């Protein structure tokens, strides 16, 4: 139902760049997946905190995103390797909480949407 869709979409909206572009087919498939997932976690009967800890052990918080790599490349081409070194340090512990580096977990910024190397990749990228 529409009210239920609005609720779960509001919960997941931070995961999308443009939630208005989601198709009815996508929404239907997502709704079905979500129902299956909810049934699974209910059947597993694992406390939420323990489930989150288990998921965090196998899903990295920090990944090398194209826009992050491109920023490091751009700086290195100017002789500044500090961003490259910072990325290397962060990515050595991708599962660990790193409070000082929360900005490295955010979605791609708008400026990177059409920047070559960030979203527009060639076959040789």
C-alpha positions as a Python dict, from the first residue, in 0.01 Angstrom:
ca = {
    (1, 'X'): (0, 0, 0),
    (2, 'X'): (106, 358, -64),
    (3, 'X'): (139, 454, 305),
    (4, 'X'): (365, 154, 370),
    (5, 'X'): (574, 237, 61),
    (6, 'X'): (619, 595, 182),
    (7, 'X'): (738, 469, 520),
    (8, 'X'): (1003, 227, 397),
    (9, 'X'): (1109, 463, 120),
    (10, 'X'): (1169, 732, 383),
    (11, 'X'): (1392, 487, 571),
    (12, 'X'): (1595, 399, 262),
    (13, 'X'): (1596, 739, 89),
    (14, 'X'): (1952, 820, 207),
    (15, 'X'): (2069, 522, -2),
    (16, 'X'): (1956, 676, -330),
    (17, 'X'): (2076, 969, -537),
    (18, 'X'): (1734, 1040, -686),
    (19, 'X'): (1454, 846, -524),
    (20, 'X'): (1201, 998, -767),
    (21, 'X'): (1357, 797, -1050),
    (22, 'X'): (1275, 458, -897),
    (23, 'X'): (1047, 264, -1129),
    (24, 'X'): (734, 76, -1022),
    (25, 'X'): (909, -251, -1115),
    (26, 'X'): (1207, -162, -898),
    (27, 'X'): (982, -64, -608),
    (28, 'X'): (787, -388, -638),
    (29, 'X'): (1103, -597, -642),
    (30, 'X'): (1246, -404, -349),
    (31, 'X'): (923, -442, -152),
    (32, 'X'): (934, -819, -214),
    (33, 'X'): (1302, -839, -112),
    (34, 'X'): (1232, -636, 202),
    (35, 'X'): (946, -866, 304),
    (36, 'X'): (1168, -1171, 251),
    (37, 'X'): (1450, -1010, 450),
    (38, 'X'): (1217, -916, 737),
    (39, 'X'): (1086, -1275, 748),
    (40, 'X'): (1444, -1405, 751),
    (41, 'X'): (1560, -1188, 1040),
    (42, 'X'): (1247, -1277, 1233),
    (43, 'X'): (1311, -1650, 1177),
    (44, 'X'): (1681, -1616, 1268),
    (45, 'X'): (1585, -1472, 1607),
    (46, 'X'): (1921, -1294, 1648),
    (47, 'X'): (1917, -973, 1852),
    (48, 'X'): (1949, -662, 1633),
    (49, 'X'): (2274, -553, 1796),
    (50, 'X'): (2437, -893, 1737),
    (51, 'X'): (2308, -903, 1376),
    (52, 'X'): (2451, -555, 1312),
    (53, 'X'): (2788, -654, 1460),
    (54, 'X'): (2801, -965, 1240),
    (55, 'X'): (2712, -764, 929),
    (56, 'X'): (2972, -497, 1008),
    (57, 'X'): (3243, -764, 1033),
    (58, 'X'): (3189, -867, 670),
    (59, 'X'): (3073, -543, 504),
    (60, 'X'): (3343, -276, 484),
    (61, 'X'): (3247, 75, 587),
    (62, 'X'): (3526, 228, 378),
    (63, 'X'): (3567, 140, 11),
    (64, 'X'): (3769, 306, -261),
    (65, 'X'): (3506, 510, -444),
    (66, 'X'): (3584, 654, -786),
    (67, 'X'): (3550, 1015, -674),
    (68, 'X'): (3785, 956, -380),
    (69, 'X'): (4044, 794, -604),
    (70, 'X'): (4012, 1073, -859),
    (71, 'X'): (4068, 1340, -594),
    (72, 'X'): (4382, 1158, -481),
    (73, 'X'): (4501, 1124, -841),
    (74, 'X'): (4438, 1493, -913),
    (75, 'X'): (4632, 1596, -602),
    (76, 'X'): (4918, 1351, -678),
    (77, 'X'): (4950, 1492, -1030),
    (78, 'X'): (5018, 1827, -861),
    (79, 'X'): (5281, 1668, -636),
    (80, 'X'): (5057, 1635, -327),
    (81, 'X'): (5044, 1272, -215),
    (82, 'X'): (4873, 1341, 118),
    (83, 'X'): (4527, 1232, -2),
    (84, 'X'): (4669, 913, -149),
    (85, 'X'): (4842, 840, 182),
    (86, 'X'): (4522, 916, 375),
    (87, 'X'): (4321, 678, 156),
    (88, 'X'): (4585, 411, 204),
    (89, 'X'): (4564, 450, 582),
    (90, 'X'): (4184, 444, 587),
    (91, 'X'): (4157, 143, 357),
    (92, 'X'): (4400, -64, 566),
    (93, 'X'): (4114, -105, 816),
    (94, 'X'): (3798, -83, 606),
    (95, 'X'): (3574, -251, 865),
    (96, 'X'): (3683, -39, 1161),
    (97, 'X'): (3494, 264, 1280),
    (98, 'X'): (3713, 566, 1203),
    (99, 'X'): (3539, 871, 1346),
    (100, 'X'): (3786, 1115, 1190),
    (101, 'X'): (3709, 983, 841),
    (102, 'X'): (3328, 975, 826),
    (103, 'X'): (3334, 1196, 514),
    (104, 'X'): (3485, 899, 328),
    (105, 'X'): (3163, 700, 376),
    (106, 'X'): (2930, 950, 211),
    (107, 'X'): (2763, 918, -127),
    (108, 'X'): (2926, 1064, -435),
    (109, 'X'): (2905, 1445, -422),
    (110, 'X'): (2715, 1630, -694),
    (111, 'X'): (3035, 1776, -843),
    (112, 'X'): (3152, 1422, -924),
    (113, 'X'): (2838, 1317, -1111),
    (114, 'X'): (2965, 1418, -1454),
    (115, 'X'): (3340, 1436, -1387),
    (116, 'X'): (3550, 1195, -1589),
    (117, 'X'): (3711, 943, -1357),
    (118, 'X'): (3435, 975, -1099),
    (119, 'X'): (3124, 858, -1282),
    (120, 'X'): (3219, 867, -1646),
    (121, 'X'): (3464, 585, -1708),
    (122, 'X'): (3617, 473, -2034),
    (123, 'X'): (3697, 115, -2127),
    (124, 'X'): (4055, 179, -2024),
    (125, 'X'): (3962, 312, -1678),
}
